[in-house]
């Protein structure tokens, strides 16, 4: 299964540490001074030395983030193959709903703490990040309580009300008696994550990704070992919760013990609180919409199909997500802080830097998405037992969604870098509405095929909104966006050639 996800970042030393904060004066509000610019040439704020510094940090950060994410994806992929051969599809159907709930708790536990620390000019002041950490801890406890008091009764009610919607004799996932205790125990992961050190975010802000990447890979490996061992010995869906709790607990401990910097302490400053809420309110709403946009397909599918079909779909979705998650990871870890630094120091160059990044990402990822549109069934037949054969055609259609998911996260990071979290919320809301309206219509007109097509095209709900907001900030180039279609077409053609050659091999 897929233990945890949703997190932040990093460490690396050398010359990556920015200059210390130099106090200037305190005005009526008590605000403390500014970080002096790294370029002392006031006549030329775009001096190449500064650009080289940001570029060097971004390149080094990209290497750490990409290498670490490749390692994590490899660990997750290996564990998924092992678990697929150990457990039947109906077990994965049950595990899917548990994982959706736990992911939702993680999404709601952030409320923009990470992006706020990365983006805000006071992000490295103790009063600011300790106030943020205090809010984060409280939020973690609240979410654990909400999971037990509200989510569990809601799913219990849904199980009794919607079990009749399943289309075959298999039991609905929502009426399985194991589901509710799994969610209750798994909710502890939200409490653990609330105590994560904000040193993860300050390291991310500095693009110092080394140590946090090592932490992420280590806790991923420990969680997967715990999960696979439990599944092998007990062959039980409790393996998911075991792996998730191990991952959350170890990340919380290592974030405080391994990363350098001052320890977090409970603290409250009114000005910092107001700044965090002002920026984070749209992040909070955005993550609420993102939860439905990214996880709502599996929640709704649990109503319409049996847990066996849901389990098969979860395997297709996992394969389709590997590439998109890698892009989202690197974007969050590297490009958000890099874009934020450019937006603070040299905003006129943000558009150019954005499309330089996009060109490399598109050339790397979009051909793979195009090839998957042709080779999806062959990949499933190669990797999974016969019980999962239906995941093949699902993966081919879901590859369309991958193409969108590989391009939009960079636009989101660009908007967040200039503080426009409201637009990110609007984009997630557009996708959420598309799913909520489209999935029932897709089921009515095309059953499972109709639902898969709706999910594959759901990013069209956010694309026009993000493009419009990028255009409003003079950051959009439609001719450059059209180049993405060419990359997908090249990958599709390559996939067709490979598919045609397979019978001869």
LOZA-518749 format. One line per 4 residues: number of its first residue (from 1); for each residue z, y, x of C-alpha. Coordinates in Angstrom, 3 decimals, padded with zeros to 6 digits, m for minus. Last residue first. Layout:
BEGIN
NUM) Z,Y,X ~ ...
//
This chain:
BEGIN
505) m029.039,m010.203,009.780 ~ m032.232,m010.008,007.755 ~ m030.399,m009.553,004.447 ~ m028.495,m006.621,006.014
501) m031.581,m004.591,006.985 ~ m032.148,m003.032,003.584 ~ m028.479,m002.028,003.359 ~ m028.639,m000.422,006.824
497) m031.749,001.536,005.872 ~ m030.175,002.637,002.578 ~ m027.015,003.742,004.383 ~ m029.060,005.834,006.813
493) m030.870,007.495,003.911 ~ m027.580,008.227,002.153 ~ m026.153,009.685,005.373 ~ m029.125,012.002,005.765
489) m028.842,013.037,002.110 ~ m025.153,013.882,002.552 ~ m025.930,016.081,005.579 ~ m028.719,017.826,003.685
485) m026.426,018.569,000.737 ~ m023.932,020.225,003.107 ~ m026.641,022.650,004.249 ~ m026.528,024.224,000.792
481) m023.111,025.699,001.665 ~ m024.708,027.636,004.518 ~ m027.268,029.149,002.162 ~ m024.398,030.023,m000.234
477) m022.402,031.966,002.365 ~ m018.853,032.779,001.225 ~ m016.101,034.752,002.996 ~ m016.594,038.228,001.538
473) m013.133,038.095,m000.114 ~ m014.634,038.067,m003.610 ~ m017.159,035.462,m002.417 ~ m014.321,033.151,m001.384
469) m012.775,033.689,m004.821 ~ m016.023,032.813,m006.576 ~ m016.575,029.787,m004.356 ~ m013.057,028.528,m005.068
465) m013.532,028.915,m008.819 ~ m017.011,027.351,m008.833 ~ m015.747,024.286,m006.874 ~ m012.579,023.605,m008.867
461) m013.914,021.809,m011.947 ~ m016.815,020.374,m009.953 ~ m014.151,018.438,m008.048 ~ m013.960,016.091,m011.060
457) m017.395,014.576,m010.371 ~ m016.192,011.237,m008.961 ~ m013.310,011.080,m011.442 ~ m015.664,011.610,m014.382
453) m018.061,008.979,m013.024 ~ m015.211,006.475,m012.674 ~ m014.097,007.130,m016.249 ~ m017.580,006.526,m017.655
449) m017.954,003.254,m015.758 ~ m014.580,002.090,m017.100 ~ m015.552,002.671,m020.752 ~ m018.829,004.625,m020.980
445) m018.779,006.912,m024.009 ~ m015.164,006.794,m025.163 ~ m013.734,006.128,m021.704 ~ m015.632,009.060,m020.225
441) m014.475,011.304,m023.059 ~ m010.834,010.307,m022.481 ~ m011.311,010.856,m018.707 ~ m013.187,014.160,m019.026
437) m010.680,016.323,m020.872 ~ m007.661,015.644,m018.675 ~ m009.811,015.267,m015.571 ~ m011.737,018.518,m015.973
433) m008.546,020.367,m016.904 ~ m006.935,019.176,m013.665 ~ m009.954,020.180,m011.590 ~ m009.849,023.711,m012.983
429) m006.075,023.891,m012.475 ~ m006.499,022.924,m008.839 ~ m008.976,025.771,m008.364 ~ m006.769,028.275,m010.177
425) m003.772,027.274,m008.052 ~ m005.797,027.805,m004.890 ~ m006.841,031.212,m006.214 ~ m003.212,032.225,m006.692
421) m002.370,031.165,m003.134 ~ m004.393,034.100,m001.794 ~ m002.240,034.875,001.252 ~ m005.105,035.435,003.689
417) m004.503,032.064,005.348 ~ m004.090,030.447,001.931 ~ m007.689,031.361,001.093 ~ m008.988,029.897,004.357
413) m006.876,026.774,003.890 ~ m008.376,026.234,000.428 ~ m011.883,026.717,001.797 ~ m011.140,024.127,004.485
409) m009.875,021.719,001.824 ~ m013.162,022.046,m000.163 ~ m015.605,020.372,002.235 ~ m014.480,016.759,002.728
405) m013.195,016.392,m000.836 ~ m016.602,017.348,m002.234 ~ m018.425,014.616,m000.301 ~ m015.592,012.183,m001.044
401) m016.106,012.719,m004.781 ~ m019.634,011.370,m004.501 ~ m018.232,008.353,m002.621 ~ m016.345,007.521,m005.832
397) m019.589,006.132,m007.267 ~ m020.102,003.629,m004.449 ~ m016.401,002.758,m004.374 ~ m016.393,001.840,m008.070
393) m019.412,m000.415,m007.535 ~ m017.493,m002.339,m004.882 ~ m014.040,m002.389,m006.526 ~ m015.380,m004.979,m008.955
389) m015.188,m007.584,m006.164 ~ m011.385,m007.331,m005.931 ~ m010.522,m010.869,m007.066 ~ m013.124,m012.163,m004.579
385) m010.858,m011.330,m001.621 ~ m011.286,m008.021,000.225 ~ m012.869,m006.789,003.457 ~ m016.502,m007.909,003.591
381) m017.191,m007.866,m000.142 ~ m015.604,m004.407,m000.360 ~ m017.793,m003.088,002.465 ~ m020.973,m004.535,000.943
377) m020.161,m002.967,m002.427 ~ m019.679,000.494,m000.916 ~ m022.824,000.457,001.237 ~ m025.089,002.808,m000.735
373) m022.801,005.678,m001.746 ~ m020.849,004.939,001.445 ~ m023.796,006.168,003.505 ~ m023.653,009.567,001.825
369) m019.908,009.889,002.481 ~ m020.449,008.981,006.145 ~ m023.225,011.609,006.395 ~ m020.732,014.135,004.981
365) m018.008,013.544,007.568 ~ m019.091,014.540,011.085 ~ m021.843,017.059,010.359 ~ m019.717,018.596,007.627
361) m016.695,018.936,009.907 ~ m018.672,020.534,012.711 ~ m020.472,022.992,010.480 ~ m017.314,023.762,008.511
357) m015.391,024.839,011.618 ~ m018.129,027.272,012.643 ~ m018.278,028.344,009.011 ~ m014.626,029.357,008.939
353) m014.768,031.070,012.331 ~ m017.581,033.338,011.149 ~ m015.794,034.183,007.912 ~ m012.494,034.902,009.685
349) m013.968,037.206,012.320 ~ m013.275,040.463,010.486 ~ m009.658,039.371,009.997 ~ m008.753,039.757,013.704
345) m005.019,039.413,014.326 ~ m003.445,038.357,011.030 ~ m006.471,036.611,009.503 ~ m007.250,034.971,012.863
341) m003.689,033.672,013.084 ~ m003.801,032.395,009.518 ~ m007.155,030.697,010.138 ~ m005.603,028.819,013.079
337) m002.434,027.981,011.118 ~ m004.484,026.638,008.178 ~ m007.098,025.045,010.453 ~ m004.819,022.810,012.452
333) m002.265,020.831,010.444 ~ m003.498,021.426,006.908 ~ m007.181,021.107,007.782 ~ m006.552,018.127,010.049
329) m004.699,016.328,007.244 ~ m007.169,017.267,004.505 ~ m010.038,015.988,006.669 ~ m008.259,012.700,007.370
325) m007.337,012.356,003.722 ~ m010.974,012.701,002.678 ~ m012.087,009.978,005.111 ~ m009.487,007.434,003.978
321) m009.691,008.364,000.303 ~ m012.701,006.248,m000.687 ~ m011.095,003.087,000.695 ~ m007.869,003.790,m001.181
317) m009.742,004.572,m004.386 ~ m011.543,001.244,m004.292 ~ m008.223,m000.550,m003.731 ~ m006.546,001.417,m006.541
313) m009.397,000.501,m008.888 ~ m008.679,m003.204,m008.410 ~ m004.984,m002.609,m009.157 ~ m005.818,m000.610,m012.277
309) m008.027,m003.468,m013.473 ~ m005.108,m005.884,m013.025 ~ m002.614,m003.415,m014.540 ~ m004.641,m003.424,m017.732
305) m006.802,m000.508,m018.763 ~ m006.629,002.611,m020.961 ~ m003.053,003.834,m020.517 ~ m002.695,002.943,m016.837
301) m006.033,004.689,m016.321 ~ m004.338,007.936,m017.345 ~ m001.732,007.755,m014.573 ~ m004.319,006.576,m012.067
297) m006.703,009.466,m012.789 ~ m003.822,011.939,m012.863 ~ m003.031,011.502,m009.167 ~ m005.171,014.108,m007.403
293) m005.810,016.601,m010.212 ~ m002.538,015.850,m011.989 ~ m000.500,016.429,m008.839 ~ m002.762,019.287,m007.801
289) m001.920,021.171,m010.997 ~ 001.782,020.996,m010.195 ~ 000.967,021.653,m006.552 ~ m000.857,024.827,m007.583
285) 001.980,025.977,m009.824 ~ 004.377,025.601,m006.920 ~ 001.902,027.201,m004.514 ~ 001.529,030.070,m006.973
281) 005.282,030.568,m007.054 ~ 005.474,030.079,m003.286 ~ 004.177,033.470,m002.148 ~ 006.483,035.599,m004.287
277) 009.220,032.970,m004.176 ~ 009.247,032.872,m000.399 ~ 009.170,036.655,m000.104 ~ 012.008,037.035,m002.628
273) 014.119,034.443,m000.828 ~ 013.518,036.116,002.529 ~ 014.636,039.475,001.103 ~ 017.727,037.934,m000.556
269) 018.907,036.048,002.504 ~ 020.585,032.691,002.014 ~ 021.702,030.272,004.691 ~ 022.429,026.578,005.085
265) 021.731,025.716,008.674 ~ 018.673,024.337,010.434 ~ 018.964,023.448,014.090 ~ 017.501,025.851,016.660
261) 014.434,024.658,018.491 ~ 013.006,021.554,020.078 ~ 011.667,018.673,017.953 ~ 013.124,015.198,018.474
257) 016.446,015.072,016.616 ~ 015.861,017.226,013.529 ~ 012.364,016.015,012.603 ~ 013.371,012.541,013.802
253) 016.062,012.106,011.155 ~ 013.980,013.334,008.200 ~ 010.955,011.355,009.337 ~ 013.105,008.210,009.602
249) 014.468,008.562,006.080 ~ 011.099,009.281,004.475 ~ 009.296,006.395,006.203 ~ 012.070,003.862,005.547
245) 012.239,004.940,001.903 ~ 008.472,004.594,001.465 ~ 008.304,001.163,003.088 ~ 011.099,m000.275,000.942
241) 009.705,001.341,m002.188 ~ 006.319,m000.272,m001.668 ~ 007.750,m003.680,m000.664 ~ 009.571,m003.770,m003.998
237) 006.232,m004.991,m005.356 ~ 007.293,m008.475,m004.307 ~ 005.816,m011.211,m002.156 ~ 009.376,m011.846,m000.867
233) 008.733,m012.700,002.790 ~ 005.232,m011.326,003.291 ~ 005.742,m008.288,001.041 ~ 009.029,m007.408,002.736
229) 007.500,m007.734,006.196 ~ 004.437,m005.694,005.172 ~ 006.580,m002.860,003.811 ~ 009.041,m002.719,006.700
225) 006.221,m002.835,009.251 ~ 004.319,m000.189,007.272 ~ 007.307,002.136,007.181 ~ 007.987,001.754,010.895
221) 004.335,002.373,011.761 ~ 004.140,005.485,009.585 ~ 007.428,006.718,011.061 ~ 005.986,006.404,014.561
217) 002.592,007.943,013.757 ~ 004.195,010.950,012.076 ~ 006.735,011.452,014.853 ~ 004.027,011.265,017.510
213) 002.013,013.863,015.619 ~ 005.152,015.982,015.411 ~ 005.546,015.777,019.167 ~ 002.032,016.848,020.040
209) 001.078,019.411,017.426 ~ 001.863,022.762,018.961 ~ m000.459,024.853,016.764 ~ 002.208,027.593,016.835
205) 002.496,027.624,013.038 ~ 002.565,023.823,013.058 ~ 005.550,023.927,015.405 ~ 007.198,026.370,013.013
201) 006.438,024.019,010.121 ~ 007.928,020.837,011.587 ~ 010.825,022.899,012.928 ~ 011.597,023.418,009.213
197) 013.633,020.223,009.463 ~ 013.234,017.639,006.716 ~ 016.291,017.619,004.414 ~ 014.244,017.799,001.194
193) 012.273,014.762,002.365 ~ 015.398,012.588,002.059 ~ 016.054,013.739,m001.507 ~ 012.438,013.133,m002.510
189) 012.552,009.652,m000.932 ~ 015.605,008.845,m003.076 ~ 013.250,008.819,m006.063 ~ 012.073,005.372,m004.911
185) 015.244,003.786,m006.257 ~ 014.732,005.194,m009.751 ~ 010.974,004.575,m009.694 ~ 011.357,000.901,m008.817
181) 014.050,000.517,m011.481 ~ 011.583,001.855,m014.091 ~ 008.535,m000.217,m013.137 ~ 010.094,m003.676,m012.948
177) 010.141,m004.192,m016.735 ~ 006.320,m003.912,m016.992 ~ 005.485,m001.937,m020.145 ~ 003.810,000.934,m018.317
173) 001.528,m001.389,m016.338 ~ 000.079,m002.827,m019.531 ~ 000.260,m006.609,m019.636 ~ m002.969,m008.582,m019.364
169) m004.601,m009.785,m022.561 ~ m007.503,m007.369,m022.321 ~ m008.365,m003.779,m023.251 ~ m004.951,m002.173,m022.739
165) m004.453,000.539,m025.373 ~ m001.723,m001.465,m027.162 ~ 000.753,m000.730,m024.361 ~ 000.591,002.964,m025.213
161) 003.718,003.700,m027.243 ~ 006.256,001.335,m025.704 ~ 005.169,002.022,m022.163 ~ 004.894,005.745,m022.841
157) 008.506,005.886,m024.039 ~ 009.700,004.086,m020.908 ~ 007.490,006.373,m018.816 ~ 009.117,009.436,m020.387
153) 012.620,007.973,m020.026 ~ 011.992,007.375,m016.274 ~ 010.437,010.781,m015.646 ~ 013.176,012.883,m017.293
149) 016.687,011.907,m016.150 ~ 015.863,009.628,m013.216 ~ 012.975,011.546,m011.695 ~ 014.557,014.887,m012.595
145) 017.685,013.975,m010.633 ~ 015.696,013.160,m007.513 ~ 013.667,016.347,m008.036 ~ 016.790,018.490,m008.240
141) 018.172,016.951,m005.055 ~ 014.951,017.688,m003.157 ~ 014.764,021.226,m004.524 ~ 018.238,022.019,m003.253
137) 017.228,020.875,000.214 ~ 013.991,022.892,000.144 ~ 015.743,026.065,m000.993 ~ 018.196,025.757,001.895
133) 015.315,025.110,004.297 ~ 013.509,028.273,003.177 ~ 016.662,030.332,003.666 ~ 016.946,028.764,007.107
129) 013.298,029.654,007.799 ~ 013.733,033.329,006.946 ~ 017.141,034.037,008.465 ~ 016.153,032.142,011.607
125) 013.034,034.304,012.183 ~ 009.978,032.226,013.082 ~ 008.056,032.686,009.820 ~ 008.716,036.424,009.648
121) 004.982,037.282,009.788 ~ 004.351,034.822,006.967 ~ 001.537,032.236,007.156 ~ 003.119,029.183,008.769
117) 006.553,029.678,007.210 ~ 005.039,030.292,003.775 ~ 002.552,027.414,004.128 ~ 005.449,024.995,004.794
113) 007.811,026.242,002.084 ~ 005.072,026.400,m000.559 ~ 006.977,024.781,m003.397 ~ 007.438,021.680,m001.186
109) 009.394,019.213,m003.334 ~ 006.820,019.217,m006.160 ~ 004.247,017.460,m004.008 ~ 006.793,014.919,m002.793
105) 007.900,014.141,m006.335 ~ 004.289,013.683,m007.391 ~ 003.740,011.310,m004.493 ~ 006.700,009.242,m005.688
101) 005.315,009.131,m009.231 ~ 001.830,008.171,m008.034 ~ 003.282,005.505,m005.726 ~ 005.150,003.883,m008.593
97) 001.989,003.965,m010.735 ~ m000.060,002.353,m007.976 ~ 002.552,m000.298,m007.176 ~ 002.216,m001.668,m010.703
93) m001.549,m001.910,m010.413 ~ m001.213,m003.299,m006.894 ~ 000.900,m006.144,m008.246 ~ m001.743,m006.781,m010.931
89) m004.382,m007.109,m008.202 ~ m002.627,m010.086,m006.537 ~ m000.514,m009.742,m003.398 ~ m000.630,m011.240,000.106
85) m004.365,m010.830,000.846 ~ m004.373,m007.225,m000.342 ~ m001.109,m006.606,001.514 ~ m002.663,m007.569,004.843
81) m005.783,m005.492,004.253 ~ m003.680,m002.532,003.155 ~ m001.452,m002.828,006.210 ~ m004.474,m002.703,008.515
77) m005.862,000.351,006.714 ~ m002.511,002.133,006.778 ~ m002.126,001.550,010.518 ~ m005.703,002.646,011.194
73) m005.246,005.702,009.017 ~ m002.129,006.607,010.953 ~ m003.870,006.172,014.315 ~ m006.847,008.208,013.128
69) m004.388,010.812,011.884 ~ m002.703,011.034,015.250 ~ m005.978,011.405,017.110 ~ m007.225,014.008,014.664
65) m004.015,016.006,014.759 ~ m003.638,015.849,018.525 ~ m007.274,016.667,019.238 ~ m007.351,019.356,016.581
61) m004.246,020.974,018.064 ~ m005.861,021.090,021.505 ~ m009.018,022.595,020.063 ~ m007.073,025.017,017.856
57) m004.825,026.127,020.706 ~ m007.804,026.672,022.987 ~ m009.673,028.576,020.281 ~ m006.687,030.801,019.557
53) m006.280,031.602,023.248 ~ m010.019,032.022,023.824 ~ m010.164,034.482,020.927 ~ m007.334,036.454,022.505
49) m009.052,036.540,025.880 ~ m012.363,037.518,024.228 ~ m011.019,041.007,023.303 ~ m011.312,041.603,019.595
45) m008.567,044.235,019.502 ~ m010.540,046.369,021.947 ~ m009.054,049.784,022.432 ~ m005.505,048.552,022.160
41) m005.924,046.289,025.157 ~ m002.529,044.609,025.195 ~ m003.789,041.390,023.698 ~ m000.912,039.068,022.861
37) 000.241,041.433,020.141 ~ 003.946,042.187,020.009 ~ 005.840,040.200,017.388 ~ 007.279,042.729,014.960
33) 010.631,044.275,014.214 ~ 013.504,043.254,011.945 ~ 013.783,044.219,008.311 ~ 017.114,045.808,007.384
29) 015.738,047.187,004.124 ~ 016.626,050.779,004.935 ~ 014.922,050.523,008.289 ~ 015.955,048.458,011.221
25) 014.346,049.217,014.496 ~ 012.195,047.535,017.072 ~ 013.361,044.037,017.753 ~ 011.046,042.048,020.025
21) 010.245,038.601,018.716 ~ 009.540,036.297,021.606 ~ 005.964,035.784,022.795 ~ 004.186,032.773,021.303
17) 004.837,029.245,022.554 ~ 001.573,027.446,023.282 ~ 001.674,028.004,027.022 ~ 003.117,024.646,027.932
13) 004.766,022.975,025.002 ~ 003.528,020.712,022.298 ~ 005.048,020.262,018.892 ~ 004.052,019.528,015.411
9) 003.878,019.371,011.727 ~ 003.591,019.070,008.076 ~ 003.786,016.637,005.297 ~ 002.287,015.006,002.237
5) 002.028,011.307,002.693 ~ 004.229,008.393,001.901 ~ 003.471,004.723,002.080 ~ 000.031,003.615,001.049
1) 000.000,000.000,000.000
//
